[in-house]
Amino acid sequence: MTNIRRQSIVSSIVIYAGFAVGMLNVYFFTKQGLFTSTEYGLTAAFIAICTMMQALASFGMPTYIFKFHPYYSHHLQPSKNDMASLALLTGIAGFAIVMLAGWLFKDLVIQKFSEHSALLVEYYYWIFPMAFGLTIYTILESYTWSIGKPVLTSFLKEVLWRVLQTAIILLLMFHVIKSFDLFIKLYAMAYPVIAVTLLLYLISSKKIHFVFTISKVTRRYFRKIVSLCFFVYSGTIIFTLSQIFDTIVIAAVLPNGLQQAAIFGLAQNMTSIIQAPQRGIIAAAIPHLSKAWKDKNLPLLQKIYQRSSINLLLFAGGLFLLIMLNYTEAIVTLGLKQEFLLGFNAFLVLGVTRVVDLGTGLNTQIIVTSNYWRFELASGIVLLIFILPLTYVLAKQLHILGPPVAALISGTVYNLIRVVFLWKKFRLQPFSYKTITVIVWGSACYAACYFLFRNIHGLPGLFLRSIAFIVVYGAGVVYFKISPDVLPVWATIKKRIGIRGTGS
């Protein structure tokens, strides 16, 4: 657990550095005078569609790597390990199929998006290089996690990718880039850049070997690999579609689709901050989960499951409440377009959805690294049955609030099914009395800070509310000893800054 904690903390620090850059980019996208709301909405649509393309093209290769890497590394020398080569070749072949399908169905895209999102149709083909870069990066990222290097991938995807965006935004601001046309084309190349960067690192450090001879491990487990990839691939497509369907529906069916997608996109960006700790914990925990299943170490699985739940709830709940305290005030104070105030309710519902998801711990990762990975498809189908029709119908009725409501309903059912499954099969469950403690304490801190500072506006209000909430919430976390992983970190901080006391 110490190694998971250390890597999770470092990865989370890197991820939040990336989000700081990302928030700067969001400011540039949403402030008056630089981008239109439609142009910002186009970037959100690009990300949604290329994420779907990546899920289609990868054919379950990330999960194949997570599940079988311990077997390859145990039985093969690095120079004879064909796992990375097999995964990359499969991803490239998969993307070729996606490209062909994208070309064949372009008329359908024009039909669905031309009325409300004409700009998306105009730049349709530039989604493909972006999606190809994301596909290759995702496979390499999975491999890098499995060899115990999660911090590097966190830096590339969370920091470097956003720094590249900042660079081209600044080039546009200072008129080095003369038009949005060139901007969006350079924007589409950011994922290929980080994919190439990661590949060059793995090659230069000799962490990856290209082996084109089928190994004994691949032959021995071939049927299991194919079966795993088929079921998990189907589940991944379902899950990914459920995650990005809202943006696509908003762009396709609502009047001024890309403008509405921009308002929704800001709410999504704010809730993505809530999800940030999950990425670091997943990256650090995946190799340990795979090994625990291989060794049939259920006590370790329960320990990781429960600690991931309380840690993720602790951070997700705190971040959600902190952003909720300042959402409206920040838009007004920072001079963003007033139309983005319309996304506050969408943020609230999306935020609750993220807290529910993170509060149930690493149930997805535990299932897909177990021998019951077929359940990934079954639970994914349930999710899809709920979310697709709900999203479409509620978007028509509630506009941009509809998709978040659909996500909350379907996401709650989805996570409940998985929690019950893990309990019934393995007696693994993520909750404890501390789960209630976090919810009650967080709500009390929010209420206190809201009523104390609700009449203080501008930068002083943002500063005072934020500092007060962080200090009080953090003090309660330490005092109530909510997480066993927080206390060693607090002890280290006290030691570094020279604070002495009992228990230090």
C-alpha positions as CSV (number, residue, x, y, z in Angstrom):
1,M,0.0,0.0,0.0
2,T,2.9,2.4,0.6
3,N,4.0,2.1,-3.0
4,I,0.5,2.7,-4.2
5,R,0.1,5.7,-1.9
6,R,3.4,7.2,-3.0
7,Q,2.7,6.8,-6.7
8,S,-0.9,7.9,-6.3
9,I,0.2,11.1,-4.6
10,V,2.9,11.9,-7.1
11,S,0.6,11.2,-10.0
12,S,-2.2,13.3,-8.4
13,I,0.2,16.2,-8.0
14,V,1.2,15.9,-11.7
15,I,-2.5,15.6,-12.7
16,Y,-3.5,18.7,-10.7
17,A,-0.6,20.6,-12.3
18,G,-2.1,19.6,-15.6
19,F,-5.5,20.8,-14.5
20,A,-4.1,24.1,-13.5
21,V,-2.9,24.5,-17.1
22,G,-6.2,23.2,-18.3
23,M,-8.1,25.8,-16.3
24,L,-6.0,28.5,-17.9
25,N,-7.0,27.1,-21.3
26,V,-10.6,27.0,-20.3
27,Y,-10.3,30.7,-19.3
28,F,-8.9,31.5,-22.7
29,F,-11.6,29.5,-24.4
30,T,-14.5,31.1,-22.5
31,K,-13.4,34.7,-22.0
32,Q,-14.8,37.5,-24.1
33,G,-13.1,38.2,-27.5
34,L,-10.8,35.3,-28.3
35,F,-13.0,32.3,-29.2
36,T,-16.7,32.1,-30.0
37,S,-18.8,29.6,-28.0
38,T,-19.2,27.6,-31.1
39,E,-15.5,27.2,-31.6
40,Y,-15.0,26.1,-27.9
41,G,-17.9,23.7,-28.4
42,L,-16.1,22.2,-31.4
43,T,-13.0,21.3,-29.3
44,A,-15.4,19.5,-26.9
45,A,-17.0,17.6,-29.7
46,F,-13.6,16.7,-31.1
47,I,-12.6,15.2,-27.8
48,A,-15.8,13.3,-27.4
49,I,-15.7,11.8,-30.9
50,C,-12.0,10.9,-30.9
51,T,-12.5,9.2,-27.5
52,M,-15.2,7.0,-29.1
53,M,-12.9,6.3,-32.1
54,Q,-10.1,5.2,-29.7
55,A,-12.5,2.8,-27.9
56,L,-13.5,1.3,-31.2
57,A,-10.0,1.0,-32.6
58,S,-8.2,-0.4,-29.5
59,F,-10.0,-3.8,-29.5
60,G,-9.6,-4.1,-25.7
61,M,-5.8,-3.9,-25.8
62,P,-5.4,-1.9,-22.6
63,T,-7.3,-4.5,-20.6
64,Y,-5.3,-7.3,-22.3
65,I,-2.2,-5.6,-21.1
66,F,-3.5,-5.1,-17.6
67,K,-4.7,-8.6,-17.2
68,F,-1.8,-10.6,-18.8
69,H,1.3,-8.5,-18.2
70,P,2.2,-10.4,-15.0
71,Y,2.2,-13.6,-17.0
72,Y,4.3,-12.2,-19.8
73,S,6.8,-10.6,-17.5
74,H,7.0,-13.8,-15.4
75,H,7.6,-16.3,-18.2
76,L,9.5,-14.2,-20.8
77,Q,12.7,-12.2,-21.0
78,P,12.0,-8.6,-22.1
79,S,13.7,-9.2,-25.5
80,K,11.2,-12.0,-26.2
81,N,8.0,-10.3,-24.9
82,D,5.7,-9.8,-27.8
83,M,2.8,-8.1,-25.8
84,A,3.5,-4.5,-26.8
85,S,4.0,-5.3,-30.4
86,L,0.8,-7.4,-30.6
87,A,-1.2,-4.6,-28.8
88,L,0.2,-1.8,-31.1
89,L,-0.4,-3.8,-34.3
90,T,-3.9,-4.6,-33.2
91,G,-4.6,-0.9,-32.4
92,I,-3.2,0.2,-35.8
93,A,-5.3,-2.3,-37.7
94,G,-8.3,-1.4,-35.6
95,F,-7.9,2.3,-36.4
96,A,-7.6,1.5,-40.1
97,I,-11.1,-0.1,-39.8
98,V,-12.4,3.0,-38.0
99,M,-11.0,5.3,-40.6
100,L,-12.7,3.3,-43.4
101,A,-16.0,3.4,-41.5
102,G,-15.6,7.1,-40.9
103,W,-15.2,7.7,-44.6
104,L,-18.1,5.4,-45.6
105,F,-20.5,7.1,-43.1
106,K,-19.5,10.7,-43.6
107,D,-22.9,11.4,-45.3
108,L,-24.7,10.3,-42.2
109,V,-22.5,12.6,-40.0
110,I,-23.4,15.5,-42.4
111,Q,-27.1,14.7,-42.1
112,K,-27.1,14.6,-38.3
113,F,-24.8,17.6,-37.6
114,S,-25.1,20.0,-40.5
115,E,-28.2,21.8,-39.1
116,H,-27.0,22.5,-35.6
117,S,-23.2,22.0,-35.7
118,A,-22.0,22.9,-39.2
119,L,-18.5,23.7,-38.0
120,L,-18.1,20.0,-36.9
121,V,-18.9,18.9,-40.4
122,E,-16.4,21.3,-41.9
123,Y,-13.5,19.9,-39.8
124,Y,-14.7,16.3,-39.6
125,Y,-11.6,14.7,-41.1
126,W,-9.3,16.4,-38.6
127,I,-10.7,14.3,-35.9
128,F,-8.9,11.3,-37.4
129,P,-5.3,12.2,-36.7
130,M,-6.3,13.3,-33.2
131,A,-8.1,9.9,-32.6
132,F,-5.2,7.9,-34.0
133,G,-2.8,9.7,-31.6
134,L,-5.1,8.9,-28.7
135,T,-5.4,5.3,-29.7
136,I,-1.6,4.7,-29.8
137,Y,-1.1,6.7,-26.6
138,T,-3.7,4.8,-24.7
139,I,-2.1,1.4,-25.6
140,L,1.4,2.7,-24.7
141,E,0.0,4.3,-21.5
142,S,-1.5,0.9,-20.4
143,Y,1.8,-0.8,-21.0
144,T,3.7,1.9,-19.1
145,W,1.3,1.6,-16.1
146,S,1.9,-2.2,-16.1
147,I,5.7,-1.7,-15.9
148,G,5.3,0.6,-12.9
149,K,5.8,4.1,-14.5
150,P,2.4,5.8,-14.0
151,V,3.8,9.3,-13.2
152,L,5.3,9.7,-16.7
153,T,2.0,9.0,-18.4
154,S,0.2,11.3,-16.0
155,F,2.7,14.1,-17.0
156,L,2.3,13.5,-20.7
157,K,-1.5,13.3,-20.8
158,E,-2.4,15.7,-18.1
159,V,0.4,18.3,-18.4
160,L,2.2,18.2,-21.7
161,W,-1.1,17.8,-23.7
162,R,-2.5,20.9,-22.1
163,V,0.7,22.8,-22.4
164,L,0.6,22.2,-26.1
165,Q,-2.9,23.6,-26.2
166,T,-1.8,26.7,-24.2
167,A,1.1,27.2,-26.7
168,I,-1.2,27.3,-29.8
169,I,-3.8,29.4,-27.9
170,L,-1.0,32.0,-27.2
171,L,0.2,31.8,-30.8
172,L,-3.4,32.6,-31.8
173,M,-3.6,35.5,-29.3
174,F,-0.4,37.1,-30.6
175,H,-1.4,36.5,-34.2
176,V,1.4,34.2,-35.1
177,I,-1.5,31.8,-36.0
178,K,-3.7,33.9,-38.1
179,S,-7.0,32.0,-38.0
180,F,-9.1,29.5,-36.1
181,D,-8.7,27.2,-39.1
182,L,-5.0,26.7,-38.5
183,F,-5.6,26.6,-34.7
184,I,-8.0,23.6,-34.8
185,K,-5.7,21.7,-37.1
186,L,-2.8,22.1,-34.7
187,Y,-5.1,21.3,-31.8
188,A,-5.9,18.0,-33.5
189,M,-2.1,17.1,-33.5
190,A,-1.6,17.3,-29.8
191,Y,-2.4,13.7,-29.1
192,P,-0.1,12.4,-31.8
193,V,2.7,14.5,-30.3
194,I,2.4,12.9,-26.8
195,A,2.0,9.4,-28.3
196,V,5.3,9.8,-30.2
197,T,6.9,11.3,-27.1
198,L,5.9,8.3,-24.9
199,L,7.0,5.8,-27.6
200,L,10.4,7.5,-27.9
201,Y,10.9,7.3,-24.2
202,L,10.0,3.6,-24.0
203,I,12.4,2.8,-26.9
204,S,15.3,5.0,-25.6
205,S,15.0,3.5,-22.1
206,K,14.7,0.0,-23.5
207,K,11.4,-0.5,-21.6
208,I,9.7,-1.7,-24.8
209,H,10.8,-4.3,-27.4
210,F,9.3,-4.9,-30.8
211,V,9.0,-8.6,-31.2
212,F,7.3,-10.1,-34.2
213,T,7.6,-13.7,-33.3
214,I,4.6,-15.2,-31.4
215,S,5.7,-16.1,-27.9
216,K,4.9,-19.2,-25.9
217,V,2.8,-17.1,-23.6
218,T,0.6,-15.7,-26.4
219,R,0.2,-19.2,-27.8
220,R,-0.7,-20.7,-24.4
221,Y,-3.2,-18.0,-23.5
222,F,-4.4,-17.1,-27.0
223,R,-8.0,-18.3,-26.5
224,K,-8.3,-16.6,-23.2
225,I,-6.8,-13.4,-24.6
226,V,-9.3,-13.4,-27.5
227,S,-12.2,-14.1,-25.2
228,L,-11.1,-11.4,-22.8
229,C,-10.7,-8.8,-25.5
230,F,-14.0,-9.6,-27.2
231,F,-16.0,-9.2,-24.0
232,V,-14.1,-6.3,-22.6
233,Y,-14.0,-4.5,-26.0
234,S,-17.8,-4.7,-26.1
235,G,-18.0,-3.4,-22.6
236,T,-15.5,-0.6,-23.3
237,I,-17.4,0.6,-26.3
238,I,-20.6,0.6,-24.3
239,F,-19.0,2.5,-21.4
240,T,-17.3,5.0,-23.6
241,L,-20.4,5.7,-25.6
242,S,-22.3,6.3,-22.3
243,Q,-19.6,8.8,-21.4
244,I,-19.6,10.9,-24.6
245,F,-23.1,10.4,-25.9
246,D,-24.3,13.5,-24.0
247,T,-22.0,15.9,-25.9
248,I,-22.8,14.2,-29.2
249,V,-26.6,14.5,-28.6
250,I,-26.3,18.1,-27.5
251,A,-24.4,19.0,-30.6
252,A,-26.7,17.0,-32.9
253,V,-30.2,17.8,-31.7
254,L,-30.3,21.1,-29.7
255,P,-30.5,24.5,-31.4
256,N,-27.1,26.1,-31.6
257,G,-25.7,22.7,-30.9
258,L,-22.0,23.6,-30.5
259,Q,-22.8,26.6,-28.4
260,Q,-24.8,24.4,-26.1
261,A,-22.0,21.9,-26.1
262,A,-19.6,24.7,-25.0
263,I,-21.8,25.5,-22.0
264,F,-22.1,21.8,-21.2
265,G,-18.4,21.4,-21.8
266,L,-17.4,24.0,-19.2
267,A,-19.5,22.1,-16.6
268,Q,-17.8,18.8,-17.7
269,N,-14.4,20.4,-17.4
270,M,-15.2,21.4,-13.8
271,T,-16.3,17.9,-13.0
272,S,-13.2,16.4,-14.6
273,I,-11.2,18.1,-11.9
274,I,-13.2,16.0,-9.4
275,Q,-12.2,12.8,-11.2
276,A,-8.5,13.7,-11.2
277,P,-7.5,11.7,-8.1
278,Q,-9.0,8.6,-9.7
279,R,-6.5,8.6,-12.6
280,G,-3.5,8.6,-10.3
281,I,-4.9,5.8,-8.0
282,I,-5.9,3.6,-11.0
283,A,-2.4,4.0,-12.6
284,A,-0.7,3.0,-9.3
285,A,-3.1,0.2,-8.4
286,I,-3.5,-1.7,-11.6
287,P,-0.3,-3.8,-11.4
288,H,-1.1,-4.6,-7.7
289,L,-4.6,-5.7,-8.6
290,S,-3.5,-7.9,-11.4
291,K,-0.9,-9.6,-9.1
292,A,-3.3,-9.9,-6.2
293,W,-5.7,-11.8,-8.5
294,K,-2.9,-14.0,-9.8
295,D,-1.9,-14.8,-6.2
296,K,-5.6,-15.1,-5.1
297,N,-4.9,-12.5,-2.4
298,L,-8.4,-11.4,-1.5
299,P,-7.4,-9.5,1.7
300,L,-5.2,-7.3,-0.3
301,L,-8.0,-6.7,-2.9
302,Q,-10.3,-5.8,-0.1
303,K,-7.8,-3.4,1.4
304,I,-7.2,-1.7,-2.0
305,Y,-10.9,-1.6,-2.7
306,Q,-11.9,0.0,0.6
307,R,-9.0,2.5,0.8
308,S,-9.6,3.6,-2.8
309,S,-13.2,4.2,-2.0
310,I,-12.6,6.4,1.0
311,N,-9.7,8.2,-0.5
312,L,-11.6,8.9,-3.8
313,L,-14.7,10.0,-1.9
314,L,-12.6,12.2,0.4
315,F,-11.0,14.1,-2.5
316,A,-13.9,14.0,-4.9
317,G,-16.4,15.2,-2.4
318,G,-14.1,18.0,-1.2
319,L,-13.4,19.2,-4.7
320,F,-17.0,19.1,-5.7
321,L,-18.1,21.2,-2.8
322,L,-15.2,23.6,-3.3
323,I,-16.1,24.2,-6.9
324,M,-19.8,24.4,-6.1
325,L,-19.0,27.2,-3.6
326,N,-17.3,29.3,-6.3
327,Y,-18.7,28.3,-9.7
328,T,-21.0,31.2,-10.3
329,E,-18.8,33.8,-8.6
330,A,-15.8,32.7,-10.7
331,I,-17.6,33.1,-14.0
332,V,-18.7,36.6,-13.1
333,T,-15.4,37.7,-11.4
334,L,-13.2,36.4,-14.2
335,G,-15.2,38.0,-17.0
336,L,-16.3,34.9,-18.8
337,K,-19.2,34.9,-21.1
338,Q,-22.5,35.2,-19.1
339,E,-24.1,32.3,-21.1
340,F,-21.8,29.9,-19.1
341,L,-23.8,30.7,-16.0
342,L,-26.5,28.5,-17.6
343,G,-24.3,25.4,-17.0
344,F,-24.4,25.6,-13.2
345,N,-27.3,23.1,-12.7
346,A,-25.6,20.7,-15.2
347,F,-22.4,21.0,-13.1
348,L,-24.3,20.1,-9.9
349,V,-25.9,17.0,-11.3
350,L,-22.7,15.9,-13.1
351,G,-20.7,16.5,-9.9
352,V,-23.0,14.3,-7.8
353,T,-22.6,11.6,-10.5
354,R,-18.8,11.8,-10.3
355,V,-18.8,11.6,-6.5
356,V,-21.1,8.5,-6.6
357,D,-18.8,6.9,-9.2
358,L,-15.5,7.6,-7.3
359,G,-17.1,6.9,-3.9
360,T,-17.6,3.2,-5.0
361,G,-13.8,2.8,-5.5
362,L,-12.0,0.8,-8.1
363,N,-14.8,-1.6,-8.9
364,T,-14.2,-1.5,-12.6
365,Q,-10.5,-2.2,-12.3
366,I,-11.1,-5.0,-9.8
367,I,-13.6,-6.7,-12.1
368,V,-11.6,-6.4,-15.4
369,T,-8.4,-7.8,-13.8
370,S,-10.3,-10.8,-12.3
371,N,-11.5,-14.0,-14.0
372,Y,-15.0,-12.5,-14.0
373,W,-14.2,-9.8,-16.6
374,R,-17.1,-10.9,-18.7
375,F,-19.3,-9.1,-16.2
376,E,-17.9,-5.9,-17.6
377,L,-20.0,-6.4,-20.7
378,A,-23.1,-7.4,-18.8
379,S,-23.0,-4.4,-16.5
380,G,-22.1,-2.2,-19.5
381,I,-25.2,-3.3,-21.4
382,V,-27.4,-2.4,-18.4
383,L,-25.7,1.0,-18.4
384,L,-26.4,1.5,-22.1
385,I,-30.0,0.4,-21.8
386,F,-30.5,3.2,-19.3
387,I,-28.4,6.0,-20.5
388,L,-28.9,6.2,-24.3
389,P,-32.7,6.6,-24.4
390,L,-32.7,8.7,-21.2
391,T,-30.1,11.1,-22.6
392,Y,-32.0,11.6,-25.9
393,V,-35.4,12.0,-24.3
394,L,-34.2,14.2,-21.4
395,A,-32.1,16.4,-23.7
396,K,-35.2,17.1,-25.7
397,Q,-37.2,18.0,-22.5
398,L,-34.5,19.6,-20.2
399,H,-31.9,20.7,-22.8
400,I,-28.4,20.7,-21.3
401,L,-29.7,19.5,-17.9
402,G,-31.2,16.4,-19.5
403,P,-27.9,14.4,-20.1
404,P,-26.6,15.0,-16.6
405,V,-29.8,13.7,-15.1
406,A,-29.6,10.7,-17.3
407,A,-26.0,10.1,-16.3
408,L,-26.9,10.3,-12.6
409,I,-29.7,7.8,-12.8
410,S,-27.9,5.3,-15.0
411,G,-24.5,5.8,-13.3
412,T,-26.0,5.1,-9.9
413,V,-27.7,1.9,-11.1
414,Y,-24.5,0.8,-12.9
415,N,-22.2,1.2,-9.8
416,L,-24.8,-0.4,-7.5
417,I,-24.9,-3.5,-9.7
418,R,-21.1,-3.7,-9.6
419,V,-20.8,-3.2,-5.9
420,V,-23.4,-6.0,-5.3
421,F,-21.6,-8.3,-7.7
422,L,-18.3,-8.0,-6.0
423,W,-19.9,-8.5,-2.6
424,K,-21.9,-11.6,-3.7
425,K,-18.9,-13.2,-5.5
426,F,-15.9,-12.3,-3.3
427,R,-17.3,-10.6,-0.2
428,L,-15.5,-7.4,-1.3
429,Q,-17.2,-4.1,-0.5
430,P,-15.9,-0.5,-0.5
431,F,-17.8,1.2,2.3
432,S,-17.3,1.8,6.0
433,Y,-18.7,4.1,8.7
434,K,-16.1,6.6,7.5
435,T,-18.1,6.9,4.2
436,I,-20.9,8.6,6.2
437,T,-18.4,10.7,8.1
438,V,-17.0,12.2,4.9
439,I,-20.5,13.0,3.6
440,V,-21.7,14.6,6.8
441,W,-18.5,16.6,7.5
442,G,-18.2,17.8,3.9
443,S,-21.8,19.0,3.9
444,A,-21.3,20.8,7.2
445,C,-18.1,22.6,5.9
446,Y,-20.0,23.6,2.7
447,A,-22.9,25.1,4.6
448,A,-20.7,27.0,7.1
449,C,-18.5,28.5,4.3
450,Y,-21.5,29.4,2.1
451,F,-23.4,31.3,4.8
452,L,-20.3,33.0,6.2
453,F,-19.0,34.4,2.9
454,R,-22.1,34.6,0.7
455,N,-22.2,38.4,0.8
456,I,-18.5,38.7,-0.1
457,H,-17.9,38.9,-3.9
458,G,-15.1,39.2,-6.4
459,L,-11.6,37.9,-5.8
460,P,-11.8,38.4,-2.0
461,G,-14.9,36.2,-1.8
462,L,-13.3,33.5,-4.0
463,F,-10.2,33.5,-1.9
464,L,-11.8,33.5,1.5
465,R,-14.4,30.8,0.7
466,S,-11.8,28.6,-0.8
467,I,-9.2,28.9,2.0
468,A,-11.8,28.6,4.8
469,F,-13.3,25.4,3.2
470,I,-9.9,23.8,2.5
471,V,-8.6,24.5,6.0
472,V,-11.7,23.3,7.9
473,Y,-12.4,20.3,5.7
474,G,-8.7,19.2,5.8
475,A,-8.6,19.7,9.6
476,G,-11.6,17.4,10.0
477,V,-10.1,14.8,7.8
478,V,-7.0,14.7,10.0
479,Y,-8.8,15.0,13.3
480,F,-11.3,12.2,12.5
481,K,-8.6,10.0,11.0
482,I,-10.8,9.4,8.0
483,S,-8.1,7.9,5.8
484,P,-5.1,5.8,6.9
485,D,-3.3,7.1,3.8
486,V,-3.8,10.8,4.8
487,L,-2.2,10.4,8.2
488,P,1.3,9.4,7.0
489,V,1.3,12.2,4.5
490,W,0.3,14.7,7.2
491,A,3.0,13.3,9.5
492,T,5.6,13.8,6.7
493,I,4.4,17.4,6.0
494,K,4.6,18.2,9.7
495,K,8.2,16.8,9.8
496,R,9.2,18.8,6.7
497,I,7.9,22.1,8.1
498,G,9.2,21.4,11.6
499,I,5.9,21.0,13.5
500,R,6.2,18.6,16.5
501,G,3.5,17.0,18.5
502,T,2.1,13.8,19.7
503,G,1.5,11.3,16.9
504,S,4.0,13.0,14.6
